[in-house]
């Protein structure tokens, strides 16, 4: 009978991915050799990484999928609990900003990947549309219900996504930045813009 990976294998792969996140976030993609990642993970040799991952592309693919998937799950969960489009927009912004605030290494690693690596056979490191989809749903629902003005949904989503992703640079400029205050500022800015007559 075929079984999935053992608990030990799963744990080791997660350990390697977490170490890779820290190395890439701190030192950059070019410095993230298997040897450097192995040392960060406390492994005896880089060969232990090669045992669990076919090559660096596989490791980076798993890393980006795990980080982005966790962020998307947090955002989608928050939006799903919102009572309406206006509340959904606030939930999206708050969840996205809070996730960035509590996952700073993952955010930095994703930014570095997006700038210096492409997933094999794909045009980019990851599909940012996964982050845009929950927002598009909120904006379309708001427009159809009349809660939001009839703005171009795709352009508006792109603008909001760029603004909320700006938290990454903002928290580097000010490590003590209040995530909730930043999210509230965005919610007020875009909420007023979308609902004003």
N, C-alpha and C positions, 0 to 999 in steps of 0.2 A: 504493500500500500504506500502511495506517495504521500509524504508529509511535507509541511512547510519547514522553514528554517528553524533551528533549535533556539531556545531562549538565549543560550550563550552566544550564538551567532548573531541574533538580532541585537542583543545588548552590545556586542563588540562593534557591529556596524554603526550603531547609534553613537557609541563612544568616539569612533573615528570621524563621523560627520560633525559632531559637536566640536571636536578639536580643529577640524578644517574650518569651521565657521570662525572660531577665535583667531586662527592664524591669518585667514584672508581678511577679516575685519581689522586686525591690528597691523599686519605687515604687507598686505596686498596680494593679489593673485599671483604675481610673478615669483613671490617668495614661498608660495605654498607648495613646496615639493613634498613627496611622500615622506622623505626623511624628516623634514621639519614638522609635518603633521604627526608623524609617529612619535617624535620627541614630545610634542605638546600633549599627546594622548597618553604618554607614559608607557608606550610600547617598546619592546626590545629592539625591533628592527622595522624598516620600511616594508620588508617582505610580508609582514602581517597585514598591511593594508592591501597589498597585491593579492593576498589570499582571499580577501573579502570583496574586492572591487577589481574588475577586469582592467581598468585604466583610470586615468584622472577624469576623463569625460564622464564615466559612470558615476564616480564619486561626486562630481559637481552637479550632475543631473539629480541624484538622490538628494543632495543638499538643497538645491533650489526648489525641488518639489516639496520637501519637508517644510522648509521655511515659508514658502508662499502658501502652501496648503493650510498651515496653521493660521496664518493671517486671514486668509479667505474664510476659514471656518469661524473665526472670531467675528468677522464683519457680518457674515451671513446670519449667524446666530443672533446677533444684536438686531439686525434689520427685521428678522422674522418675528421678533417679540414686540415690534413697534405697532402702535394702534392705527397709524395712518401715514400718508406720505411725508408730512412735515416732521412727524416724530421719527419716521424712517430715515430721513436725511440727517437728523441730529444723531440718531443711533449709529449710522454709518460713519460719520465724521468722528464721533467720540470713540467708537471701537477701534477704528483704524489708527487714530493718534495714540490711544492707550497701548495698542499692540506695539507700535514703533517704540514707545517710551520704555516698555518692559522687555523688549527684544532688540536692544541696540546693536549687539554684535550681528544678529541675523540681518538687520536692516543694512548695516554697513557691508556685510558680505554680499547681499543681493545687489547693492549698488555697484560694487566692484565687479561682480560677475556680469552685470548688464553692460558695463563699460569695456570689459576685456575678454569676454568669452561668449561663444555661441554654442548652443546645444547642437550636437551632430544632426545634420539634415534639417535644421530649423534656422530661421533668420535672426533669432535672438536667444538670449539665455533662458527666458521663460515667457509665458503668455500673460501679459499684463491685463488682457481682457478679462481674466478671472477676477481681478480686483474691480474692474469697471462694471461687470455684469450686475452685481447687486445694486449699484448706484443707478444704472440705467432702469432697472425695475422700479425703483423709488421714483425717479423723475417721470417715467411714463405714467405711472399710477397717479402722480400728482397732476400731471397735465390733463389726463383723461377725466379726472374727477373735478377739475377746475380749481383745485387747491393751489396749483402753481400756474404761473403765466404760460402761454403757449410758446415757450422758447425752443430753439433747436436742441433736442435732447442729447444728441451725440456730442455737439460742441460744448454744451454745458457740462456734460459728464467729464469730458477731457479737461476742461478748466478746473473743475472741482478736484479731480484726481491729481492734477499738477500741484494744486494748492495744498492738499493734505499730505502729499509726498514731500512737500517743502519742510515738513516738520523735521526730517532727517538733518537738513542743514541747520535749521534753527536750534536743534538740541546740541549740535556741535558748537555753535556759536555761544550757547548758554546752557551748559550741562544741568543747571538747576531750573531750567524752564518748566513751568507748570503745565503739564500735558492737558489737564481738564480746562484750564483757562485758554489755552491755544485752541482746543476743539470748540469751546464755547464761542470764541471770536469768529471762527470759520462758520459755525452754525448761524450766528447772528448775521454775518456778512451775506452768506448765500441764501439764508432763509428770507431776509428782507428783500433781496434782489429777485427771488423767485415768486414772492407773494405780493409784492407791491403792484398797484394798479397803474 
